[in-house]
Amino acid sequence: MERTRSKPIRDLPETIHSLLGLKSHMTSDWVKSVCNIVKNNSSTSKEEEDDSVSTDLQSIRDKLSALTVQVNDQNKQRRQILNEFLDLKGNMRVFCRVKPLGASEKLRPPVASDTRNVIIKLSETKRKTYNFDRVFQPDSSQDDVILEIEPVIKSVIDGYNACIFAYGQTGTGKTYTMEGLPNSPGIVPRAIKGLFKQVEESNHKFLIHFSMLEIYMGNLKDLLLSQATKPISPIPPSLSIHADASGEIEIDNLVNLKVDDFNQVFKLYKEGCRNRATASTNSNSASSRSHCMIRVSVTCLGASERRRETNKIWLVDLGGSERVLKTRATGRRFDEGKAINLSLSALGDVINSLQRKNSHIPYRNSKLTQVLKDSLGQDSKTLMLVHISPKEEDLCETICSLNFATRAKNIHLGQDESTEEQQKKEAVMMNLQKMMEKIEQEREMSLREMRNLNKTLEKFTGKPHVIEEEEKDVIREEIQVTPKKPKNKSRRASDVFPSFMRPTASSRRLSGADFSVTPNASGYKSRRNSMISVRAESVRLPVKKNRYDSACDSSDRSVSKSTCVMRQNTSDDATVYSQDISECDIKLVVSEHKPKALQMGPGSATKSRSKICNFEKDAAQKMDGTEFSRINSWLRSQSENRSYVLDKDQLPATPQNRSLEKSSTQSLTTEKITGNEFLEKLEDIEESKTDETVVKPTQMLKKLFELQCLCSAEEEDQILSRFPNPGYEDVDESLYPPVLENDGFSQHIDNEWFGVNHSAAWERDSPATIPLLEREPDLKQLLPELAFDHSLKPRGLAFAEDVAPPLLRAQETLGERGKAPTFMQKVQALCFRILLGLGFIDVGYGNDFFSGLTK
Ligand SMILES: Nc1ncnc2c1ncn2[C@@H]1O[C@H](COP(=O)(O)OP(=O)(O)OP(=O)(O)O)[C@@H](O)[C@H]1O
């Protein structure tokens, strides 16, 4: 182009010379006409030039559009083939993974396996074979497992709901498979990575959201929201499950964060794991005591070939099924084990009904099945990984797990197929797989060509080609707190539950969520709107610092046990446990929870509350990627800000309380008080309260005194020795904080990030497990006449009514509530518990988890 422009200038002398010769002929008209010719000439060439460029651009655009259509077509074909392939494999695919024997376990295991079968040696002559889609031998790697889940990830991109869950006896490697270790990451990180990779390769624009929750003791808990670590912390909005008009399951108030890459997911995942509590059990030193559920939602607008605009995948690490008798769980561990078994049993029932193609599928029988309703069965892709132990002592549980998995496997396949049919099917599947590979290669080529053309286009125009549908895309909010549906009580799942599904006293007691209490005389309002009166006390126990702590957290840790009592429901107390900053004081906290802001220091409840409000407000705003870090740091600050507040309005104007009030305002520093002062303060406060308000630990202390009066220690020991209770090696655990663990995953992640190995030292022998009274000299002073040795332990048990799992209370075999229990009633309660533990008494759950599984 430059050459054409410079030519007239080069030719100028010559032109002038020739013009000079024609001087006589040059009239003004002539000059004008020559000028016009030159002018027209130059404008024509410019237009021509522009035309040729725009033609080029147009042809690129046309090519791109054609390629887009082609890729869409290829996507459609791929989806159809994949779907056919997965249909042949079964909507519910079941894998079995056999845990390797430990180095010290040299015995020949009774479980053998090949790539599709698990053979159980029941006796010398009797063997039972279980058939699965794939069996992972003890020496199989994480890679082997991941390879098998790839089709499921692809079907998520195609718009199908999916669910991958790990099932099995406690300690058999569910968390290992789902989370993995730093050097061998498991399904969760790799599935999410795989999802992002697929999204990157796609020609569509996807929006990905991440949520994480756990089902603990039958209640949903949002793991991306710091939970109320103390009774008067802002209470996170309760999560409730409902189905939308299209039957998709939604969870109201569940934090749903937009994520742009795997790193963001990784941070959230870490945060979620931090909010999860695991505990040490006889079977697993870091046992998951809940079901951990990760939801990744995928939205793609304008992709007609996808099954639906928004779909999701659930990645679930189920709590371990366990025989309570075998694990010898007591107190809280016992309750947790029962809750896990109950929901697994409900899952088994759903699977059973799906398999039998029953018209009614009992999804409503547990929160777990309600949440997974649209991801189990129907046209969703489900992958179950059953984990078994090869050890002889676990044979019974292994058979239960295998039977459970076999029922699931039969969901789609129906009757057993003949070998011939199976071979035919496998040939078809092989063919489909080849077709899919071919289409994927072609698709990859088309996508590469599209990328190159896009680059060329960008060079000319300065912006990439935009496909029409993409232009229409709406940028979604970064945070989507699922908006509450207009209050239509009859539509809410929780309201139409059969009564046994409604939150029980125990579930409310433990989670603090779902606080639906019958109105009482004093006029009850929902907990979220008004917690009329909250009294709480907290005892903090120091926890030995481990290497993990020192590496990732500069603060010390302690385990705090807090108890709060709400006026609305005197029988309910919410016990929460948290890992917290180090303190070893006995701290008394009394507060009235009011809607008005509590003026406390940094990280106070007020701030947290207002942040939660902002959180919801933000849902209405569009956010860009940079917002993520803000939210992330907020989430972090939430988990780090652990403080206690004291509301002076609730304190009677006694000198003690004035000092207490003072202590509370001293920027949350805890006032050390002696045991007697402590009791006096409790009593003062108790007197000032309405008669319905109870402070449970005070009661417990009082009852300890009462018992001391009722009978001597010798008499009591004598009676108790007649009822051997193998589980009670310590004072009942429900009275004390659980052994809080860094959960497996965060441990792994943090190890990876900080390069430290987790020290297994603070597990069972953690100071947090040492009975409270032994650790607290102040409390010890309170009870000078009680021996602080193991003779105290059975006494704790005598208060069976207080410490028994709340579900036992429903039996009401101990006499009327509200009356002071006599010693005989306490002994009866103890007997009841023992008989229950030995399996002689049914607790009224209907079916025990293990019964029926071996049918
Ligand atoms: N396939 C495996 N290879 C190596 N180690 C394994 C394997 N499976 C499990 N483990 C190890 O066994 C221990 C218990 O595993 P894990 O915590 O995953 O069990 P779990 O089934 O999740 O237990 P729970 O139900 O109590 O949470 C862990 O230390 C884990 O690393």
Ligand as a Chemical Component Dictionary entry (heavy atoms), coordinates in Angstrom:
data_LIG
# 
_chem_comp.id                   LIG 
_chem_comp.type                 NON-POLYMER 
_chem_comp.pdbx_formal_charge   0 
_chem_comp.three_letter_code    LIG 
# 
loop_
_chem_comp_atom.comp_id 
_chem_comp_atom.atom_id 
_chem_comp_atom.alt_atom_id 
_chem_comp_atom.type_symbol 
_chem_comp_atom.charge 
_chem_comp_atom.model_Cartn_x 
_chem_comp_atom.model_Cartn_y 
_chem_comp_atom.model_Cartn_z 
_chem_comp_atom.pdbx_ordinal 
LIG N1  N1  N 0 -6.263  -47.107 49.129 1  
LIG C1  C1  C 0 -5.550  -46.613 50.140 2  
LIG N2  N2  N 0 -4.235  -46.472 50.032 3  
LIG C2  C2  C 0 -3.517  -45.952 51.036 4  
LIG N3  N3  N 0 -4.027  -45.542 52.219 5  
LIG C3  C3  C 0 -5.335  -45.650 52.398 6  
LIG C4  C4  C 0 -6.172  -46.193 51.366 7  
LIG N4  N4  N 0 -7.414  -46.178 51.826 8  
LIG C5  C5  C 0 -7.376  -45.651 53.068 9  
LIG N5  N5  N 0 -6.127  -45.339 53.411 10 
LIG C6  C6  C 0 -5.708  -44.765 54.699 11 
LIG O1  O1  O 0 -6.548  -45.284 55.726 12 
LIG C7  C7  C 0 -6.856  -44.291 56.695 13 
LIG C8  C8  C 0 -8.363  -44.153 56.873 14 
LIG O2  O2  O 0 -8.894  -43.716 55.654 15 
LIG P1  P1  P 0 -10.046 -42.636 55.554 16 
LIG O3  O3  O 0 -9.936  -41.597 56.596 17 
LIG O4  O4  O 0 -10.079 -42.171 54.147 18 
LIG O5  O5  O 0 -11.303 -43.546 55.909 19 
LIG P2  P2  P 0 -12.851 -43.155 55.858 20 
LIG O6  O6  O 0 -13.545 -44.278 55.207 21 
LIG O7  O7  O 0 -13.025 -41.813 55.246 22 
LIG O8  O8  O 0 -13.208 -43.133 57.390 23 
LIG P3  P3  P 0 -14.442 -42.401 58.110 24 
LIG O9  O9  O 0 -15.689 -42.944 57.557 25 
LIG O10 O10 O 0 -14.278 -42.759 59.540 26 
LIG O11 O11 O 0 -14.263 -40.945 57.859 27 
LIG C9  C9  C 0 -6.205  -43.015 56.217 28 
LIG O12 O12 O 0 -4.994  -42.857 56.896 29 
LIG C10 C10 C 0 -5.935  -43.259 54.749 30 
LIG O13 O13 O 0 -4.804  -42.541 54.291 31 
# 
loop_
_chem_comp_bond.comp_id 
_chem_comp_bond.atom_id_1 
_chem_comp_bond.atom_id_2 
_chem_comp_bond.value_order 
_chem_comp_bond.pdbx_ordinal 
LIG N1  C1  SING 1  
LIG C1  N2  SING 2  
LIG C1  C4  DOUB 3  
LIG N2  C2  DOUB 4  
LIG C2  N3  SING 5  
LIG N3  C3  DOUB 6  
LIG C3  C4  SING 7  
LIG C3  N5  SING 8  
LIG C4  N4  SING 9  
LIG N4  C5  DOUB 10 
LIG C5  N5  SING 11 
LIG N5  C6  SING 12 
LIG C6  O1  SING 13 
LIG C6  C10 SING 14 
LIG O1  C7  SING 15 
LIG C7  C8  SING 16 
LIG C7  C9  SING 17 
LIG C8  O2  SING 18 
LIG O2  P1  SING 19 
LIG P1  O3  DOUB 20 
LIG P1  O4  SING 21 
LIG P1  O5  SING 22 
LIG O5  P2  SING 23 
LIG P2  O6  DOUB 24 
LIG P2  O7  SING 25 
LIG P2  O8  SING 26 
LIG O8  P3  SING 27 
LIG P3  O9  DOUB 28 
LIG P3  O10 SING 29 
LIG P3  O11 SING 30 
LIG C9  O12 SING 31 
LIG C9  C10 SING 32 
LIG C10 O13 SING 33 
# 
